[in-house]
C-alpha cells in the first residue's frame, strides 16, 4: 500500500503558527523552518498581532518538496515551547 497525499510536490504551502508577542520571531523562524526549507524571503512571511497584542499569528509560505519535509517542520513546531499552535 502506498501513502497518498492531496498535494502535488513541489508546491507553495503556507505554514501557520501562533506565538506569544514577546518571542523573537526571526530566531524562531530560523530555528524551526529555515533548516528544512529552501530559501524564502521576507515577502513569504506575514505576521498579524492579536486584538490585545498578546499573540502573533505567523504565516510562512515555503516551496514544499515532500510530505516528509512538511511533517518534519510541523513536528519541530509542535515540540517547541514557544509555539502555542500550528496549522
PDB file of N, CA, C and O in Angstrom:
ATOM      1  N   UNK A   1       0.844  -1.182   0.000  1.00  0.00           N
ATOM      2  CA  UNK A   1       0.000   0.000   0.000  1.00  0.00           C
ATOM      3  C   UNK A   1       0.890   1.246   0.000  1.00  0.00           C
ATOM      4  O   UNK A   1       1.875   1.304   0.735  1.00  0.00           O
ATOM      5  N   UNK A   2       0.551   2.221  -0.807  1.00  0.00           N
ATOM      6  CA  UNK A   2       1.346   3.443  -0.888  1.00  0.00           C
ATOM      7  C   UNK A   2       0.660   4.565  -0.124  1.00  0.00           C
ATOM      8  O   UNK A   2      -0.558   4.569   0.053  1.00  0.00           O
ATOM      9  N   UNK A   3       1.462   5.504   0.320  1.00  0.00           N
ATOM     10  CA  UNK A   3       0.940   6.662   1.036  1.00  0.00           C
ATOM     11  C   UNK A   3       0.475   7.694   0.024  1.00  0.00           C
ATOM     12  O   UNK A   3       1.226   8.076  -0.873  1.00  0.00           O
ATOM     13  N   UNK A   4      -0.768   8.145   0.169  1.00  0.00           N
ATOM     14  CA  UNK A   4      -1.306   9.125  -0.765  1.00  0.00           C
ATOM     15  C   UNK A   4      -1.371  10.494  -0.108  1.00  0.00           C
ATOM     16  O   UNK A   4      -1.521  10.613   1.108  1.00  0.00           O
ATOM     17  N   UNK A   5      -1.258  11.513  -0.928  1.00  0.00           N
ATOM     18  CA  UNK A   5      -1.381  12.882  -0.449  1.00  0.00           C
ATOM     19  C   UNK A   5      -2.169  13.679  -1.473  1.00  0.00           C
ATOM     20  O   UNK A   5      -2.142  13.371  -2.664  1.00  0.00           O
ATOM     21  N   UNK A   6      -2.857  14.684  -1.017  1.00  0.00           N
ATOM     22  CA  UNK A   6      -3.628  15.539  -1.914  1.00  0.00           C
ATOM     23  C   UNK A   6      -2.762  16.602  -2.562  1.00  0.00           C
ATOM     24  O   UNK A   6      -3.197  17.281  -3.491  1.00  0.00           O
ATOM     25  N   UNK A   7      -1.557  16.748  -2.083  1.00  0.00           N
ATOM     26  CA  UNK A   7      -0.647  17.754  -2.619  1.00  0.00           C
ATOM     27  C   UNK A   7       0.216  17.162  -3.721  1.00  0.00           C
ATOM     28  O   UNK A   7       0.573  15.984  -3.688  1.00  0.00           O
ATOM     29  N   UNK A   8       0.544  17.994  -4.693  1.00  0.00           N
ATOM     30  CA  UNK A   8       1.484  17.616  -5.745  1.00  0.00           C
ATOM     31  C   UNK A   8       2.752  18.427  -5.502  1.00  0.00           C
ATOM     32  O   UNK A   8       2.732  19.658  -5.544  1.00  0.00           O
ATOM     33  N   UNK A   9       3.841  17.731  -5.252  1.00  0.00           N
ATOM     34  CA  UNK A   9       5.102  18.396  -4.917  1.00  0.00           C
ATOM     35  C   UNK A   9       5.971  18.563  -6.138  1.00  0.00           C
ATOM     36  O   UNK A   9       5.934  17.717  -7.031  1.00  0.00           O
ATOM     37  N   UNK A  10       6.757  19.629  -6.211  1.00  0.00           N
ATOM     38  CA  UNK A  10       6.838  20.745  -5.262  1.00  0.00           C
ATOM     39  C   UNK A  10       5.631  21.673  -5.399  1.00  0.00           C
ATOM     40  O   UNK A  10       5.027  21.770  -6.468  1.00  0.00           O
ATOM     41  N   UNK A  11       5.292  22.347  -4.311  1.00  0.00           N
ATOM     42  CA  UNK A  11       4.177  23.295  -4.319  1.00  0.00           C
ATOM     43  C   UNK A  11       4.414  24.368  -3.262  1.00  0.00           C
ATOM     44  O   UNK A  11       5.178  24.170  -2.318  1.00  0.00           O
ATOM     45  N   UNK A  12       3.753  25.498  -3.434  1.00  0.00           N
ATOM     46  CA  UNK A  12       3.794  26.561  -2.428  1.00  0.00           C
ATOM     47  C   UNK A  12       2.836  26.145  -1.313  1.00  0.00           C
ATOM     48  O   UNK A  12       1.706  25.736  -1.580  1.00  0.00           O
ATOM     49  N   UNK A  13       3.293  26.251  -0.063  1.00  0.00           N
ATOM     50  CA  UNK A  13       2.495  25.773   1.057  1.00  0.00           C
ATOM     51  C   UNK A  13       2.622  26.736   2.232  1.00  0.00           C
ATOM     52  O   UNK A  13       3.734  27.042   2.663  1.00  0.00           O
ATOM     53  N   UNK A  14       1.480  27.222   2.761  1.00  0.00           N
ATOM     54  CA  UNK A  14       1.532  28.135   3.909  1.00  0.00           C
ATOM     55  C   UNK A  14       1.603  27.357   5.226  1.00  0.00           C
ATOM     56  O   UNK A  14       0.770  26.491   5.496  1.00  0.00           O
ATOM     57  N   UNK A  15       2.588  27.673   6.019  1.00  0.00           N
ATOM     58  CA  UNK A  15       2.740  27.086   7.348  1.00  0.00           C
ATOM     59  C   UNK A  15       2.354  28.172   8.341  1.00  0.00           C
ATOM     60  O   UNK A  15       2.853  29.296   8.276  1.00  0.00           O
ATOM     61  N   UNK A  16       1.455  27.822   9.265  1.00  0.00           N
ATOM     62  CA  UNK A  16       0.949  28.833  10.196  1.00  0.00           C
ATOM     63  C   UNK A  16       1.237  28.421  11.630  1.00  0.00           C
ATOM     64  O   UNK A  16       1.159  27.247  11.992  1.00  0.00           O
ATOM     65  N   UNK A  17       1.573  29.425  12.434  1.00  0.00           N
ATOM     66  CA  UNK A  17       1.766  29.170  13.857  1.00  0.00           C
ATOM     67  C   UNK A  17       1.353  30.396  14.661  1.00  0.00           C
ATOM     68  O   UNK A  17       1.356  31.524  14.168  1.00  0.00           O
ATOM     69  N   UNK A  18       1.001  30.135  15.911  1.00  0.00           N
ATOM     70  CA  UNK A  18       0.638  31.192  16.847  1.00  0.00           C
ATOM     71  C   UNK A  18       1.674  31.191  17.959  1.00  0.00           C
ATOM     72  O   UNK A  18       1.975  30.150  18.544  1.00  0.00           O
ATOM     73  N   UNK A  19       2.222  32.380  18.247  1.00  0.00           N
ATOM     74  CA  UNK A  19       3.241  32.519  19.294  1.00  0.00           C
ATOM     75  C   UNK A  19       2.898  33.719  20.175  1.00  0.00           C
ATOM     76  O   UNK A  19       2.099  34.573  19.791  1.00  0.00           O
ATOM     77  N   UNK A  20       3.504  33.773  21.346  1.00  0.00           N
ATOM     78  CA  UNK A  20       3.345  34.950  22.207  1.00  0.00           C
ATOM     79  C   UNK A  20       4.105  36.119  21.591  1.00  0.00           C
ATOM     80  O   UNK A  20       5.113  35.921  20.912  1.00  0.00           O
ATOM     81  N   UNK A  21       3.626  37.325  21.825  1.00  0.00           N
ATOM     82  CA  UNK A  21       4.186  38.523  21.192  1.00  0.00           C
ATOM     83  C   UNK A  21       5.637  38.782  21.582  1.00  0.00           C
ATOM     84  O   UNK A  21       6.372  39.398  20.810  1.00  0.00           O
ATOM     85  N   UNK A  22       6.067  38.332  22.752  1.00  0.00           N
ATOM     86  CA  UNK A  22       7.430  38.646  23.195  1.00  0.00           C
ATOM     87  C   UNK A  22       8.501  37.736  22.584  1.00  0.00           C
ATOM     88  O   UNK A  22       9.689  37.939  22.833  1.00  0.00           O
ATOM     89  N   UNK A  23       8.108  36.758  21.806  1.00  0.00           N
ATOM     90  CA  UNK A  23       9.058  35.816  21.192  1.00  0.00           C
ATOM     91  C   UNK A  23       9.838  36.495  20.062  1.00  0.00           C
ATOM     92  O   UNK A  23       9.279  37.289  19.305  1.00  0.00           O
ATOM     93  N   UNK A  24      11.116  36.182  19.956  1.00  0.00           N
ATOM     94  CA  UNK A  24      11.957  36.665  18.852  1.00  0.00           C
ATOM     95  C   UNK A  24      11.588  35.853  17.611  1.00  0.00           C
ATOM     96  O   UNK A  24      12.070  34.736  17.421  1.00  0.00           O
ATOM     97  N   UNK A  25      10.732  36.426  16.775  1.00  0.00           N
ATOM     98  CA  UNK A  25      10.205  35.691  15.622  1.00  0.00           C
ATOM     99  C   UNK A  25      11.278  35.288  14.625  1.00  0.00           C
ATOM    100  O   UNK A  25      11.241  34.178  14.095  1.00  0.00           O
ATOM    101  N   UNK A  26      12.224  36.163  14.363  1.00  0.00           N
ATOM    102  CA  UNK A  26      13.265  35.827  13.385  1.00  0.00           C
ATOM    103  C   UNK A  26      14.063  34.612  13.848  1.00  0.00           C
ATOM    104  O   UNK A  26      14.343  33.710  13.058  1.00  0.00           O
ATOM    105  N   UNK A  27      14.425  34.589  15.117  1.00  0.00           N
ATOM    106  CA  UNK A  27      15.176  33.449  15.656  1.00  0.00           C
ATOM    107  C   UNK A  27      14.342  32.175  15.610  1.00  0.00           C
ATOM    108  O   UNK A  27      14.859  31.098  15.316  1.00  0.00           O
ATOM    109  N   UNK A  28      13.058  32.301  15.900  1.00  0.00           N
ATOM    110  CA  UNK A  28      12.168  31.142  15.882  1.00  0.00           C
ATOM    111  C   UNK A  28      12.028  30.575  14.470  1.00  0.00           C
ATOM    112  O   UNK A  28      12.092  29.361  14.279  1.00  0.00           O
ATOM    113  N   UNK A  29      11.839  31.443  13.490  1.00  0.00           N
ATOM    114  CA  UNK A  29      11.738  31.010  12.092  1.00  0.00           C
ATOM    115  C   UNK A  29      13.053  30.385  11.640  1.00  0.00           C
ATOM    116  O   UNK A  29      13.059  29.361  10.957  1.00  0.00           O
ATOM    117  N   UNK A  30      14.161  31.003  12.023  1.00  0.00           N
ATOM    118  CA  UNK A  30      15.479  30.461  11.664  1.00  0.00           C
ATOM    119  C   UNK A  30      15.693  29.067  12.257  1.00  0.00           C
ATOM    120  O   UNK A  30      16.338  28.217  11.642  1.00  0.00           O
ATOM    121  N   UNK A  31      15.158  28.844  13.437  1.00  0.00           N
ATOM    122  CA  UNK A  31      15.335  27.558  14.112  1.00  0.00           C
ATOM    123  C   UNK A  31      14.382  26.483  13.598  1.00  0.00           C
ATOM    124  O   UNK A  31      14.782  25.331  13.426  1.00  0.00           O
ATOM    125  N   UNK A  32      13.119  26.852  13.353  1.00  0.00           N
ATOM    126  CA  UNK A  32      12.098  25.848  13.058  1.00  0.00           C
ATOM    127  C   UNK A  32      11.851  25.581  11.578  1.00  0.00           C
ATOM    128  O   UNK A  32      11.533  24.452  11.204  1.00  0.00           O
ATOM    129  N   UNK A  33      11.989  26.586  10.741  1.00  0.00           N
ATOM    130  CA  UNK A  33      11.614  26.420   9.334  1.00  0.00           C
ATOM    131  C   UNK A  33      12.820  26.457   8.402  1.00  0.00           C
ATOM    132  O   UNK A  33      12.945  25.608   7.520  1.00  0.00           O
ATOM    133  N   UNK A  34      13.695  27.418   8.587  1.00  0.00           N
ATOM    134  CA  UNK A  34      14.821  27.607   7.662  1.00  0.00           C
ATOM    135  C   UNK A  34      15.674  26.356   7.432  1.00  0.00           C
ATOM    136  O   UNK A  34      16.098  26.131   6.299  1.00  0.00           O
ATOM    137  N   UNK A  35      15.946  25.530   8.455  1.00  0.00           N
ATOM    138  CA  UNK A  35      16.783  24.354   8.196  1.00  0.00           C
ATOM    139  C   UNK A  35      16.141  23.325   7.265  1.00  0.00           C
ATOM    140  O   UNK A  35      16.838  22.500   6.675  1.00  0.00           O
ATOM    141  N   UNK A  36      14.823  23.373   7.133  1.00  0.00           N
ATOM    142  CA  UNK A  36      14.108  22.345   6.378  1.00  0.00           C
ATOM    143  C   UNK A  36      13.518  22.839   5.067  1.00  0.00           C
ATOM    144  O   UNK A  36      12.983  22.048   4.290  1.00  0.00           O
ATOM    145  N   UNK A  37      13.609  24.136   4.813  1.00  0.00           N
ATOM    146  CA  UNK A  37      13.001  24.712   3.609  1.00  0.00           C
ATOM    147  C   UNK A  37      14.055  25.462   2.809  1.00  0.00           C
ATOM    148  O   UNK A  37      14.996  26.025   3.367  1.00  0.00           O
ATOM    149  N   UNK A  38      13.879  25.458   1.492  1.00  0.00           N
ATOM    150  CA  UNK A  38      14.763  26.256   0.647  1.00  0.00           C
ATOM    151  C   UNK A  38      14.586  27.723   1.015  1.00  0.00           C
ATOM    152  O   UNK A  38      13.642  28.093   1.713  1.00  0.00           O
ATOM    153  N   UNK A  39      15.488  28.533   0.545  1.00  0.00           N
ATOM    154  CA  UNK A  39      15.465  29.963   0.869  1.00  0.00           C
ATOM    155  C   UNK A  39      14.086  30.569   0.622  1.00  0.00           C
ATOM    156  O   UNK A  39      13.438  30.305  -0.391  1.00  0.00           O
ATOM    157  N   UNK A  40      13.672  31.371   1.561  1.00  0.00           N
ATOM    158  CA  UNK A  40      12.444  32.142   1.393  1.00  0.00           C
ATOM    159  C   UNK A  40      12.746  33.557   1.849  1.00  0.00           C
ATOM    160  O   UNK A  40      13.672  33.788   2.627  1.00  0.00           O
ATOM    161  N   UNK A  41      11.959  34.496   1.361  1.00  0.00           N
ATOM    162  CA  UNK A  41      12.242  35.908   1.631  1.00  0.00           C
ATOM    163  C   UNK A  41      11.267  36.475   2.658  1.00  0.00           C
ATOM    164  O   UNK A  41      10.336  35.798   3.094  1.00  0.00           O
ATOM    165  N   UNK A  42      11.497  37.703   3.025  1.00  0.00           N
ATOM    166  CA  UNK A  42      10.595  38.395   3.950  1.00  0.00           C
ATOM    167  C   UNK A  42       9.192  38.500   3.365  1.00  0.00           C
ATOM    168  O   UNK A  42       8.211  38.562   4.106  1.00  0.00           O
ATOM    169  N   UNK A  43       9.094  38.521   2.034  1.00  0.00           N
ATOM    170  CA  UNK A  43       7.780  38.570   1.382  1.00  0.00           C
ATOM    171  C   UNK A  43       6.982  37.294   1.624  1.00  0.00           C
ATOM    172  O   UNK A  43       5.759  37.294   1.481  1.00  0.00           O
ATOM    173  N   UNK A  44       7.658  36.211   1.987  1.00  0.00           N
ATOM    174  CA  UNK A  44       6.998  34.932   2.233  1.00  0.00           C
ATOM    175  C   UNK A  44       6.521  34.789   3.676  1.00  0.00           C
ATOM    176  O   UNK A  44       5.908  33.783   4.033  1.00  0.00           O
ATOM    177  N   UNK A  45       6.800  35.786   4.498  1.00  0.00           N
ATOM    178  CA  UNK A  45       6.431  35.746   5.909  1.00  0.00           C
ATOM    179  C   UNK A  45       5.450  36.877   6.193  1.00  0.00           C
ATOM    180  O   UNK A  45       5.723  38.039   5.889  1.00  0.00           O
ATOM    181  N   UNK A  46       4.306  36.527   6.778  1.00  0.00           N
ATOM    182  CA  UNK A  46       3.366  37.569   7.195  1.00  0.00           C
ATOM    183  C   UNK A  46       3.032  37.353   8.668  1.00  0.00           C
ATOM    184  O   UNK A  46       2.991  36.224   9.156  1.00  0.00           O
ATOM    185  N   UNK A  47       2.796  38.464   9.362  1.00  0.00           N
ATOM    186  CA  UNK A  47       2.507  38.421  10.783  1.00  0.00           C
ATOM    187  C   UNK A  47       1.290  39.284  11.069  1.00  0.00           C
ATOM    188  O   UNK A  47       1.101  40.349  10.481  1.00  0.00           O
ATOM    189  N   UNK A  48       0.468  38.789  11.994  1.00  0.00           N
ATOM    190  CA  UNK A  48      -0.710  39.545  12.382  1.00  0.00           C
ATOM    191  C   UNK A  48      -0.861  39.469  13.896  1.00  0.00           C
ATOM    192  O   UNK A  48      -1.007  38.378  14.449  1.00  0.00           O
ATOM    193  N   UNK A  49      -0.826  40.612  14.571  1.00  0.00           N
ATOM    194  CA  UNK A  49      -0.978  40.597  16.028  1.00  0.00           C
ATOM    195  C   UNK A  49      -2.433  40.347  16.428  1.00  0.00           C
ATOM    196  O   UNK A  49      -3.357  40.656  15.675  1.00  0.00           O
ATOM    197  N   UNK A  50      -2.620  39.788  17.616  1.00  0.00           N
ATOM    198  CA  UNK A  50      -3.967  39.592  18.143  1.00  0.00           C
ATOM    199  C   UNK A  50      -4.555  40.943  18.542  1.00  0.00           C
ATOM    200  O   UNK A  50      -3.848  41.949  18.598  1.00  0.00           O
ATOM    201  N   UNK A  51      -5.827  40.951  18.811  1.00  0.00           N
ATOM    202  CA  UNK A  51      -6.535  42.187  19.152  1.00  0.00           C
ATOM    203  C   UNK A  51      -5.874  42.941  20.306  1.00  0.00           C
ATOM    204  O   UNK A  51      -5.743  44.163  20.252  1.00  0.00           O
ATOM    205  N   UNK A  52      -5.462  42.225  21.341  1.00  0.00           N
ATOM    206  CA  UNK A  52      -4.842  42.860  22.505  1.00  0.00           C
ATOM    207  C   UNK A  52      -3.318  42.877  22.446  1.00  0.00           C
ATOM    208  O   UNK A  52      -2.669  43.346  23.381  1.00  0.00           O
ATOM    209  N   UNK A  53      -2.745  42.373  21.361  1.00  0.00           N
ATOM    210  CA  UNK A  53      -1.302  42.405  21.190  1.00  0.00           C
ATOM    211  C   UNK A  53      -0.518  41.372  21.983  1.00  0.00           C
ATOM    212  O   UNK A  53       0.705  41.466  22.083  1.00  0.00           O
ATOM    213  N   UNK A  54      -1.211  40.385  22.549  1.00  0.00           N
ATOM    214  CA  UNK A  54      -0.532  39.361  23.343  1.00  0.00           C
ATOM    215  C   UNK A  54       0.072  38.242  22.498  1.00  0.00           C
ATOM    216  O   UNK A  54       1.026  37.586  22.916  1.00  0.00           O
ATOM    217  N   UNK A  55      -0.484  38.031  21.317  1.00  0.00           N
ATOM    218  CA  UNK A  55      -0.076  36.920  20.458  1.00  0.00           C
ATOM    219  C   UNK A  55       0.170  37.415  19.040  1.00  0.00           C
ATOM    220  O   UNK A  55      -0.296  38.486  18.651  1.00  0.00           O
ATOM    221  N   UNK A  56       0.909  36.621  18.276  1.00  0.00           N
ATOM    222  CA  UNK A  56       1.139  36.935  16.871  1.00  0.00           C
ATOM    223  C   UNK A  56       0.874  35.677  16.055  1.00  0.00           C
ATOM    224  O   UNK A  56       1.401  34.605  16.351  1.00  0.00           O
ATOM    225  N   UNK A  57       0.053  35.826  15.029  1.00  0.00           N
ATOM    226  CA  UNK A  57      -0.172  34.749  14.067  1.00  0.00           C
ATOM    227  C   UNK A  57       0.844  34.936  12.947  1.00  0.00           C
ATOM    228  O   UNK A  57       0.938  36.013  12.357  1.00  0.00           O
ATOM    229  N   UNK A  58       1.598  33.888  12.659  1.00  0.00           N
ATOM    230  CA  UNK A  58       2.657  33.945  11.656  1.00  0.00           C
ATOM    231  C   UNK A  58       2.333  32.961  10.541  1.00  0.00           C
ATOM    232  O   UNK A  58       1.992  31.808  10.803  1.00  0.00           O
ATOM    233  N   UNK A  59       2.441  33.417   9.297  1.00  0.00           N
ATOM    234  CA  UNK A  59       2.304  32.538   8.140  1.00  0.00           C
ATOM    235  C   UNK A  59       3.587  32.621   7.339  1.00  0.00           C
ATOM    236  O   UNK A  59       4.032  33.705   6.961  1.00  0.00           O
ATOM    237  N   UNK A  60       4.179  31.457   7.083  1.00  0.00           N
ATOM    238  CA  UNK A  60       5.400  31.366   6.283  1.00  0.00           C
ATOM    239  C   UNK A  60       5.074  30.488   5.085  1.00  0.00           C
ATOM    240  O   UNK A  60       4.757  29.310   5.245  1.00  0.00           O
ATOM    241  N   UNK A  61       5.150  31.049   3.898  1.00  0.00           N
ATOM    242  CA  UNK A  61       4.855  30.278   2.699  1.00  0.00           C
ATOM    243  C   UNK A  61       6.166  29.779   2.107  1.00  0.00           C
ATOM    244  O   UNK A  61       7.037  30.560   1.724  1.00  0.00           O
ATOM    245  N   UNK A  62       6.282  28.455   2.042  1.00  0.00           N
ATOM    246  CA  UNK A  62       7.507  27.834   1.533  1.00  0.00           C
ATOM    247  C   UNK A  62       7.199  27.054   0.256  1.00  0.00           C
ATOM    248  O   UNK A  62       6.037  26.815  -0.074  1.00  0.00           O
ATOM    249  N   UNK A  63       8.234  26.669  -0.441  1.00  0.00           N
ATOM    250  CA  UNK A  63       8.085  25.720  -1.535  1.00  0.00           C
ATOM    251  C   UNK A  63       8.326  24.346  -0.928  1.00  0.00           C
ATOM    252  O   UNK A  63       9.463  23.954  -0.668  1.00  0.00           O
ATOM    253  N   UNK A  64       7.236  23.625  -0.706  1.00  0.00           N
ATOM    254  CA  UNK A  64       7.323  22.299  -0.095  1.00  0.00           C
ATOM    255  C   UNK A  64       7.737  21.283  -1.149  1.00  0.00           C
ATOM    256  O   UNK A  64       7.241  21.304  -2.276  1.00  0.00           O
ATOM    257  N   UNK A  65       8.642  20.400  -0.776  1.00  0.00           N
ATOM    258  CA  UNK A  65       9.143  19.403  -1.722  1.00  0.00           C
ATOM    259  C   UNK A  65       8.648  17.993  -1.424  1.00  0.00           C
ATOM    260  O   UNK A  65       8.746  17.111  -2.277  1.00  0.00           O
ATOM    261  N   UNK A  66       8.112  17.769  -0.212  1.00  0.00           N
ATOM    262  CA  UNK A  66       7.604  16.437   0.122  1.00  0.00           C
ATOM    263  C   UNK A  66       6.740  16.502   1.378  1.00  0.00           C
ATOM    264  O   UNK A  66       6.798  17.467   2.141  1.00  0.00           O
ATOM    265  N   UNK A  67       5.942  15.461   1.577  1.00  0.00           N
ATOM    266  CA  UNK A  67       5.148  15.351   2.791  1.00  0.00           C
ATOM    267  C   UNK A  67       6.078  15.192   3.996  1.00  0.00           C
ATOM    268  O   UNK A  67       5.808  15.734   5.068  1.00  0.00           O
ATOM    269  N   UNK A  68       7.162  14.454   3.819  1.00  0.00           N
ATOM    270  CA  UNK A  68       8.122  14.259   4.911  1.00  0.00           C
ATOM    271  C   UNK A  68       8.709  15.593   5.377  1.00  0.00           C
ATOM    272  O   UNK A  68       8.903  15.800   6.575  1.00  0.00           O
ATOM    273  N   UNK A  69       8.990  16.491   4.439  1.00  0.00           N
ATOM    274  CA  UNK A  69       9.507  17.813   4.785  1.00  0.00           C
ATOM    275  C   UNK A  69       8.492  18.564   5.649  1.00  0.00           C
ATOM    276  O   UNK A  69       8.854  19.130   6.680  1.00  0.00           O
ATOM    277  N   UNK A  70       7.232  18.569   5.233  1.00  0.00           N
ATOM    278  CA  UNK A  70       6.189  19.253   5.999  1.00  0.00           C
ATOM    279  C   UNK A  70       6.015  18.615   7.372  1.00  0.00           C
ATOM    280  O   UNK A  70       5.868  19.319   8.371  1.00  0.00           O
ATOM    281  N   UNK A  71       6.029  17.290   7.427  1.00  0.00           N
ATOM    282  CA  UNK A  71       5.906  16.593   8.710  1.00  0.00           C
ATOM    283  C   UNK A  71       7.037  16.981   9.658  1.00  0.00           C
ATOM    284  O   UNK A  71       6.807  17.167  10.853  1.00  0.00           O
ATOM    285  N   UNK A  72       8.243  17.102   9.139  1.00  0.00           N
ATOM    286  CA  UNK A  72       9.399  17.474   9.955  1.00  0.00           C
ATOM    287  C   UNK A  72       9.243  18.885  10.516  1.00  0.00           C
ATOM    288  O   UNK A  72       9.515  19.121  11.693  1.00  0.00           O
ATOM    289  N   UNK A  73       8.806  19.817   9.680  1.00  0.00           N
ATOM    290  CA  UNK A  73       8.605  21.201  10.130  1.00  0.00           C
ATOM    291  C   UNK A  73       7.512  21.262  11.189  1.00  0.00           C
ATOM    292  O   UNK A  73       7.687  21.901  12.226  1.00  0.00           O
ATOM    293  N   UNK A  74       6.381  20.597  10.931  1.00  0.00           N
ATOM    294  CA  UNK A  74       5.285  20.621  11.899  1.00  0.00           C
ATOM    295  C   UNK A  74       5.683  19.944  13.212  1.00  0.00           C
ATOM    296  O   UNK A  74       5.259  20.388  14.279  1.00  0.00           O
ATOM    297  N   UNK A  75       6.473  18.900  13.156  1.00  0.00           N
ATOM    298  CA  UNK A  75       6.926  18.243  14.385  1.00  0.00           C
ATOM    299  C   UNK A  75       7.840  19.176  15.179  1.00  0.00           C
ATOM    300  O   UNK A  75       7.737  19.253  16.403  1.00  0.00           O
ATOM    301  N   UNK A  76       8.723  19.878  14.491  1.00  0.00           N
ATOM    302  CA  UNK A  76       9.607  20.839  15.161  1.00  0.00           C
ATOM    303  C   UNK A  76       8.788  21.942  15.831  1.00  0.00           C
ATOM    304  O   UNK A  76       9.102  22.353  16.948  1.00  0.00           O
ATOM    305  N   UNK A  77       7.748  22.418  15.162  1.00  0.00           N
ATOM    306  CA  UNK A  77       6.900  23.461  15.749  1.00  0.00           C
ATOM    307  C   UNK A  77       6.125  22.915  16.944  1.00  0.00           C
ATOM    308  O   UNK A  77       6.028  23.581  17.974  1.00  0.00           O
ATOM    309  N   UNK A  78       5.577  21.714  16.816  1.00  0.00           N
ATOM    310  CA  UNK A  78       4.812  21.105  17.900  1.00  0.00           C
ATOM    311  C   UNK A  78       5.676  20.905  19.143  1.00  0.00           C
ATOM    312  O   UNK A  78       5.205  21.081  20.267  1.00  0.00           O
ATOM    313  N   UNK A  79       6.921  20.542  18.939  1.00  0.00           N
ATOM    314  CA  UNK A  79       7.833  20.278  20.056  1.00  0.00           C
ATOM    315  C   UNK A  79       8.390  21.540  20.713  1.00  0.00           C
ATOM    316  O   UNK A  79       8.941  21.471  21.812  1.00  0.00           O
ATOM    317  N   UNK A  80       8.254  22.687  20.056  1.00  0.00           N
ATOM    318  CA  UNK A  80       8.878  23.913  20.564  1.00  0.00           C
ATOM    319  C   UNK A  80       7.994  24.595  21.604  1.00  0.00           C
ATOM    320  O   UNK A  80       6.788  24.747  21.404  1.00  0.00           O
ATOM    321  N   UNK A  81       8.599  24.999  22.703  1.00  0.00           N
ATOM    322  CA  UNK A  81       7.856  25.602  23.809  1.00  0.00           C
ATOM    323  C   UNK A  81       7.197  26.937  23.470  1.00  0.00           C
ATOM    324  O   UNK A  81       6.195  27.292  24.092  1.00  0.00           O
ATOM    325  N   UNK A  82       7.724  27.685  22.507  1.00  0.00           N
ATOM    326  CA  UNK A  82       7.167  28.999  22.189  1.00  0.00           C
ATOM    327  C   UNK A  82       6.022  28.954  21.177  1.00  0.00           C
ATOM    328  O   UNK A  82       5.315  29.945  20.997  1.00  0.00           O
ATOM    329  N   UNK A  83       5.839  27.829  20.527  1.00  0.00           N
ATOM    330  CA  UNK A  83       4.749  27.707  19.552  1.00  0.00           C
ATOM    331  C   UNK A  83       3.513  27.208  20.291  1.00  0.00           C
ATOM    332  O   UNK A  83       3.492  26.093  20.812  1.00  0.00           O
ATOM    333  N   UNK A  84       2.486  28.051  20.326  1.00  0.00           N
ATOM    334  CA  UNK A  84       1.266  27.702  21.040  1.00  0.00           C
ATOM    335  C   UNK A  84       0.345  26.838  20.191  1.00  0.00           C
ATOM    336  O   UNK A  84      -0.376  25.985  20.709  1.00  0.00           O
ATOM    337  N   UNK A  85       0.377  27.067  18.875  1.00  0.00           N
ATOM    338  CA  UNK A  85      -0.482  26.327  17.962  1.00  0.00           C
ATOM    339  C   UNK A  85       0.138  26.371  16.574  1.00  0.00           C
ATOM    340  O   UNK A  85       0.774  27.356  16.199  1.00  0.00           O
ATOM    341  N   UNK A  86      -0.050  25.299  15.814  1.00  0.00           N
ATOM    342  CA  UNK A  86       0.410  25.300  14.421  1.00  0.00           C
ATOM    343  C   UNK A  86      -0.690  24.726  13.545  1.00  0.00           C
ATOM    344  O   UNK A  86      -1.441  23.840  13.952  1.00  0.00           O
ATOM    345  N   UNK A  87      -0.765  25.256  12.331  1.00  0.00           N
ATOM    346  CA  UNK A  87      -1.779  24.805  11.361  1.00  0.00           C
ATOM    347  C   UNK A  87      -1.110  24.536  10.040  1.00  0.00           C
ATOM    348  O   UNK A  87      -1.774  24.148   9.079  1.00  0.00           O
TER     349      UNK A  87
END
